[in-house]
Amino acid sequence: MKDGVYENGYRLNVCIVLCNRTGHVFFAQRNDASRGWQFPQGGIQHGESTQQAMFRELQEEVGLKRHHVRVIARTARWFRYRLPSNRIPPDMPVVGQKQQWFLVQMTAPDHMIDLRAEQDDAEFRYWEWVDFKEPLRRIVRFKRRVYRDALESLAPYMGLEDA
């Protein structure tokens, strides 16, 4: 977990809002003890662009490859949140995450989603398609503001200007 790019104590990261053709978004339950729900996300590695990181994370966590999705938008700005002290891994020199968000549409059938495609220890245990606003009700409190602001930024690309 030490690998990655850091800036002023924040791990540079991408977050992926994966939508389907009906306008629902992929939301997944973590496979760790927290069992919290979130969008796929992950750190940017040295020498990687944000888009390269997004495609790598999408394949590692969801099993989808570049040709399974279409990039619709990315946020113009970065969003930051601080991690509660009890959520900071001991091997990570970090106070929080700084994220650029991507909105991508899945162009492949649902059965292409494979939570164990790249890892024996999958990031997620379960997933579902939910309404665009549903993640705001289920995300952990310390990420709630970032989710609200980032989803507001991406809403026009979903045709949801009043989201």
Salt bridges, closest charged atoms under 4 A:
GLU7 OE2 - LYS98 NZ 2.33
ASP32 OD2 - ARG30 NH2 2.73
GLU48 OE2 - ARG56 NE 2.63
GLU57 OE2 - ARG56 NH1 2.83
GLU60 OE2 - ARG56 NH1 3.38
GLU123 OE2 - ARG30 NH1 2.86
GLU128 OE2 - ARG138 NH2 2.52
GLU134 OE1 - ARG137 NH2 3.02
GLU134 OE2 - ARG138 NE 3.00
ASP149 OD2 - ARG145 NH1 3.72
ASP149 OD1 - ARG148 NH2 3.07
